[in-house]
Amino acid sequence: MMVRMMIKGLPLKRDRKNYFKMDLIKYREDAESFLYKIEKEYYLHFSGQKDNFNISDIYAQYEYLFTRENIDYIKNIKDKSPGEEKKKAAYLLRFCTEGYIERQVKDLIDRNAENEARANIVIEGKKVPFRYSEILLANESDKTKRDEIEDKRNRVISESLNDDLYKYWVSLHKQAEDLGFSNYSELFSYLKEENFFDLQAGMEKLLNGTRDSYEKHFAHLLKNELDISLTGSRKSDFAFIKRAKKYDRFFDKNRLIPVFKGTLYEMGIDILKYTNIHLDIEERENKSPRAFCSIPAVPSEIYLVVMPGGGQDDYEALLHEGGHSLHFGNTDPKLDFEYKHLGDNAVTEGFAFCMELLMQNRDWLIDFLKMPGETAEEFVYFSNLVKLWFCRRYAGKLRYELILHDGKTLNGKDLIYKEILSEVNLMEYPAENYLRDVDSGFYCTNYIRAWIFQSQLKEYIHEKFGSGWYKNKKTGIFLKELWQYGQKYQADEILSQLGFEKMDIGYLINSLVEGIKVFKNM
């Protein structure tokens, strides 16, 4: 006789061999419910509609999802299953394990988010929310004032945020060791089935292959635009130069949504018919300056959130997060839970970068933003330099995070952070950011692999649809076909289906170098 039992709230079954068997159907349903509430909480708080941030209660409600017993059970399925069942189990194992270690620090996550939302700095005698100050920083043309804002932001990080961030990372590191891994890096290399050191080797190749171009061209950009040298610059100077105010006349805030909609329409995608995708572009003081896409329910409830700060950043952010939104908004609702909500996030980041790539497309800039040809070429050059800066930054982040998460004490790693990031971008990074400038779960590897994925996807799209792919309805059909699979396939599997032998960082390096070649005699 089958007897249904409850252990920590999760239905389990006792089989003939007298051991507990998890009800995977119920587990998936509850996991989907958990992610809905978590994503909605993130959306409301980081969109500036809710000051408090409370994931603790959500984790408490669903703590039975994240137990050692569940981790062991799912791991056993992964180890014994073939094909798709193995893949789904691997995705589920990462979800369960990440949830297990994150629930140990849920109170710290809440407190840090709330402290950040409530923090203020004083600028010219006026209190300004810490988050909003990032937008003011990017818009401040006076270097002395810009440095002052950055210094005040760093003081908030040091005095109000770093203590809890220190406890957060110490706890996660300990959880990784308690799970039997030598360190946090080894845990996530196992969960993501990636060799982080191989990826780092590729990014070191990128650093070496782009160093001369970066030093020459980025130094010229800083000198020409800000009249400062690269070696004497700070990260806050990059925030201002990326703001690119001189191009503002082409990036009118009021045309942001019409341009986005018009671009998609040319590809045969009518965003107005996507009642499942909600555009949130309202300005709120406590809204995160970092654009994001929230996916409480895939594909039925998607939020595309952008905090308009003015200029090209708004357009780039909307295109990027729009890529995420379209990907998840077009996902087949019949897919298994694992393929809709879990999987390889390099895939969705790659699709986001694919849309963002329009900012480096001369013809699109002319067609949709009415840039004169010469200005469009100049902007493409600028945009490629910004991308090169980011790729080099993430090469540094990966190098640093492998040290941060090596199982040794965190003490002194603020100076290692400052040294590595300052070296790769040749501008001064603040040591205070050494714990805040880190996403959990080695998410930096998702961005790196996404850039590689996107560079190869670009080759395929340009070969198949031409450089004017954005005004070809066949492109929309092609992308929707890819999007419908959610994250069932990993980035390398998709590339294999498109005829590539493997993910090849050479495509990314070549695209970065070629992107600035037009000004090679500078």
N, C-alpha and C positions, 0 to 999 in steps of 0.2 A: 504494500500500500504506500503511495506517495504522500508524504507529509510536508505541507508548506510551513516554513518557519520564517521568522524575522530576526535578522541580526543587524543591529544598528539601523533599522528601518528599511533595509534593502531585502526584497524577497529572495530567498534562497531555497534551493531544493536539495533534499537528501536522496542520493541515488543508491543503487544496490550495494555499492562498495563502501557505503557509510561515510562519505565525505561531502562537504557542502559544495553545491554547484550553483554558481551565480546565474540569476535570470537575466540574460543579456538583453532581451527585448525590453524588460522593465528598466534596466540600467540605461539603455540608450534613450528611452523616453524621459527619464529623470535628468539625464545629462543635458538633454536638449532644453528642458525646463530651467535647469540651473543656468545654462549659458544665456538664455533669454533674459533672465533677471539680472545677471552680471552685466551683460552688454547694455541693458537699459539704464542701469545705475551709472555706468561709465558715460553713456550718452548724456544723461540729464546733468551730471556733475560737470563734465568737461566742456559741455556746451554753455555752461554758465547759468543754467536754469535752476540749479540746486546747489546751495553752499556746502551742505554736509555730504559726506561720502561714506556710505555704509554697506560694505560688502561682507562685514563680519556676520551680520544676521543671515545673509544669504548662504554663506559657507556653513553656518551653524545649522541651517535648515536642511542642507544637503551634505552634511559631513559624512554620511554613510557611503557616499560615492567614492570617497578618497581614503581608503584604508589599505594597510599592508596586505590584508587578505585579498582584496580586489586586485592589487598590483600583481601579486603572485599568481592569482588565477588567470588574469589576462595574459601575463607573460607566458604562462604554460600553454595557452591557446596559440599565441604567436609562434612559440618554438615548435609546436606540433602540427600547425596547419600549413597547407600549401596555398599558392596562388593568391586570389583576392581575399580569402579569409585571413591569410597571414598579414596582408597589407592592412586590412581593417583593424586587425588586432594590434598591429604596430602603432597605428594612429590612436587607437583607444588607450593603449598603454601609455603613450606620451601624455594624453589628456589626464588620465588617472594619476600618473606620477607627478605631473606639474601641479595638479590640484592638491595632491597630498602634501607637497612641500610648501605650497603657497598658503594653505589654510593654517599652517603653523604661524604665519606672520600676518594674518589678515588684519589684526588690530593696528599693526605698524603701517600697513598700506592705507588704511582709513585715516590714521592720524597724519601721515605725511601729506596726503592729498589735501586734507582740510587745512593743515598748517600752511601749505603752499597757497591755497585759495584765500586764506585770511591775511597773508603777509602783505606788507606795504613797504614802499620806499618813498623817501621825500625827494621830489625833483622840483627845484626852484620854488621851495616853500610849500609845495602841494603834495598831499599824500596820493600816491599812485599804487594801485594793486600790482603786486609782484608780477603776475602773469602779463598784465597789460603793458608793463614797463618794457617787455621784450619788443613790442611793436614800436614804442617810443624810441628805443635804442636803435632800431633799424632805420628810423626816419630822421635821426639826429645827424645833421651835417657837420656840426662843430666837433672836432676830434676830442677836445678837452672835455666837453660836456658828455660826449659818448663814453669816454673812458671813465668818467665819474659815475655814470649810470651803471656801467658794467661792474665797477668796484662795489657799488652799493648792492647790486644783485648778488655778487659773490659773497658779500657779508651776510646776507639773508640765508644763503645756502649753507655757509659755514656755521652760523649761529643758531639757525632754526630748523634746518633739514638734515644735516649730516649725521647728527647723533642717531636719529632713527634709521637713516639709511645704513649706517654702520651696523646697527643691530639686525636690520633686515638681511644684509648680505652675510653676516656671520651665521645667522640662523639657517639660511639656505645652504650655505657651505656645509654646515654640520648635518643637515638633513641628507645631503648627497652622500656623505660618509656613512651615515647610519644605514643607508640603503645598500651599502657594500661597495661603493665606488671610491677610488682614491681621492677624487676631487669633483667639483661641480662641472668642470670641463669634460671629464670622462663620462659623467652621467649623461650630459646632453649630446655628446658625440654618439653615445649608444642609442639614446632615444630618437635622435634625428637621423641615425644611420649615416652620419657624415664623418669624414676624417678632417677635422678642423686644421690640422697641421699641413695637410695637402693643400687645403684652400688657402692657408696663410702663405705657403710657398708660391702659389699663383699670384697672390696679391703683392708679394715682395717683388716678383717679376714685373708686375704692373708699376710699382714704385720706381724701379730701376729704368724701365722702358719709357717712362713719361717724365722723369726728373728734369732733364734738360729743357724740354718744352714748357714744363710748369714753371721752372725758375725764370726762364726768359719771358714768357708771355704774361704770366700772372704778375711778375714784377713790373712789367710795362703797364699793365692795367692799373695797378695801384698808384704808380707814379703819375700816370696820365689823368686818372680820375680824382685821386685824393692828394697827390703830391707828397706821398710818403713812400719809404722803401719797404720792400717785402720783409726783410729781416728785422725791421723795427716795428712791424705791425702787430696788431692784436686780433683775436677772434672777433671782437666787436666791430673791427673795421670791415671784416668780411660781411657781417650782418648788414652794414650800411651799403657796401658796394653791391651786394646781391639785391638790395632793394631797388637799385637802378632807376633812380628818380627821373633821369633825363629821358627815359622812354615812357613816362607816365601818360603822355598825350595819346599813346597808342593802346594803353591798357586802362581805359575808362572803367571805373567800378560799375557804372550803370549799364555797361555793355557786357559785363562778365557772363551773365546767364544767357542772354541772346546769342553770344558768340559760341558758347558751349552747346546750346541747343542746335544752332545752325550747323555747326561742325558735324554733330552726330546725324543730323537730318540728311546731310550730303552722303553719309555712309549708309543711309537707309535705316537709321535708328531714330525713331520718334520718341524722345524722352518724355514728352507730355502724356504718352500712353502708358508710361511706367508708374502706375499709381502706387506701386510698392516701394519706390525710391523717393524719399523725402529730402528736399534741398533745404538746408539750414545755413543761411548766409547772414543772419541777423547779427548786428554788432552788440556784444554784451561785454561789460568790463571784465568779468571773471571767466569769460570764455577762453579756452585754451588757444594760444596763438598758433599751435601746431594743428594743422588741418587733419581731420581723421574721418574714417568711415566706420560707422557702428552697425553691426549686423545681428540684432536680437533674434530675428527669424529669417532663415534663408529658404526661399527667396522672397518671402512675403512682406518683410518689414526691414527696410534698409534706410539708414540716415547718412547723408553726405554733409559733413559739417566743415565749414570754412569760416574763419574769422577775417573779414576783409581788412587788410592793413594798407591797401593801396598799391597800385603798380603791378609789375609782372609776377610778383610772388602770388598774388590772388589767382591769376590765370593758371600758373603752373600747379598750384595746390588743387584748384578745382579739376583740372585735367587728370592729375594723379589720383585724387580720391574718387573722381568720376570713373576712372578705370576700375577701381575696386568695386564701386557701386554697381556698375554694369556687369562686371563679372558675377558677383553674387546675385544680382537682380535677375540675371538670365539663367542661373543654375536650375537644372531640372529638379522640380520639387519631388520627383519620385526617387531620387538618389538616396542611398543609405545615409544615415546620420553622419557617419565618419567622413563621407565624401562632401557633404554640404558644409559642415562646420569645422572639420579638422583637416589633416593632410599637410602638404608641403606649401607653406606660406610664400615661398619664393615664386610660386606660380601666380598668385594674386598680385604680389608686388611687381612681377614681370609685366603683367597686363596693365598695371597702373603706370609703370615706366613707359610702356608702349604708347599710351595716350599722352603722357607728359612729353614724349619725344617731338610732338608737334611744335614745341617751343624752340626746337632746333631745325625746323623745316622752313626754309626760305619762302617757298611758294605759299605755304599756309599763312605765314605772317603777312604776305602781300595780299592774298585773297580775302582773309577774314579780318585782319587788323589794319589793312590799308597802309602798310608801311611802304615807303619808296624802296626800290630795289637795293640801293646802296645802304640804306639804314637797316634793311632786313639782313643783309650780309654781315653787317657790323654786329647786329644783335645775335645772329647765329654763332658768330665767333665768341661773343661774350657768354652766351648760354653754354657753349661747349667748354669754356674755361671753368664755369661754375660747376659743371658736371665733373670735370677733371678734379677740381678741388674736393668734391664730395667723395669721389672714388678713392682718392688718396687718403682722405680722412678715415674712411671705413677700413682701409688697409691698416691704418694705425690703430683704429679701435679694436680690430681683431687681434693684432699683435698684443695690445695692452690687455684685453680681456682674457687672453690665454694666460697672462701673468697674474691678473687679478684673481682668477678662479683656479689657481694652481694648488690650492690646499694649504698655502702658507699664510701667515698673518697678513692682515690688511695694512698694518702699520708701515708707513713709508711709501705706500703705493700711490699716494697723491703726487709725489714727486716723479714717480715713474710715468704716471699719466701725463703730467705736464711735459716731461721730456719727450715722450714718444709722439704725442699729438703735435707738439710744437715743431718737432723735426720733420714730420711728413708734410705739413702745410707751411712750414717755414714762417710761422707767426705764433705769437705767444698765446698759449692756452692757460686758463686759470687752474691752479691745482685744486681749488675748492670743488670743482665739478667732477672729481674722480669717481664718485659713487652715483651721482645723479645722471651723468652722461653714459648710463649703462642700462640697456633693456634686459629684462630677465630672459632666460632660456636661449641665450646666444642668438637673439633676433638679428644681430648684425650680420650673421651669415645668410639670413634670408635676403637681405638687401644686396649683398655681394653676389649671391647666386642669381638673384633676379636681374641684376645688371648684365651678367653674362648671358642669361636666358633671353633678355630683351635684345641684346646686340645681335644674337643669332636669329631671333624672330624678325628683327628689322630686315636682315639680309633676305629672309624668305619673303616677307611682305613686299619689299621693294622689287625683288625679282619677279614676283607674281602679279603685282598690281601697280608697280611704278612708284616714283617719288610722290606722285599725286594720289596715293592710296586713300587719303582722307576724303576724297570726293568721288570715290568709286563704291557703288552700292554692293559690289561683290566682296569688298573688304568687310563690310558690316555682316554679310552672310557668313563669311569665313570666321570672323571673331565670335559671332554668336554661337557658331558650331563648337568652337573651343570653350567658350564660357559655360555652355550647358553642362559640361562635365564637372563643374565645381573644381574640387581639388582631388578628384579621383586619381589622376595621374600626376606624378612628380615632374619637375621641370625637365629633367633629362629624358624622361619617357616621352614627353610631348615633342621634344626636339628630335628624338629618334623617329617618331611617327612622321615628322616633317622632312626626314631624310638626312639628318645630321648624325655623325658617328658618336658624338659625345658632347658634353658641355665643354666649350673650348674658350679659355680666357683670352686667347689670341684675338678673337673677334672684338672683344671689349677694348683691348689695348689698341688695336688698329683703328677702331671707331673714334677713340679719344684723340689719337695722334692726327688722324685725317680731318677731324673736326676743326682743328686750328691751322691746318696747312695752308689755307687760303691766305693767311697773313704770315707765311713762313719767312718772308724777307724783312719782317719788322725788327 
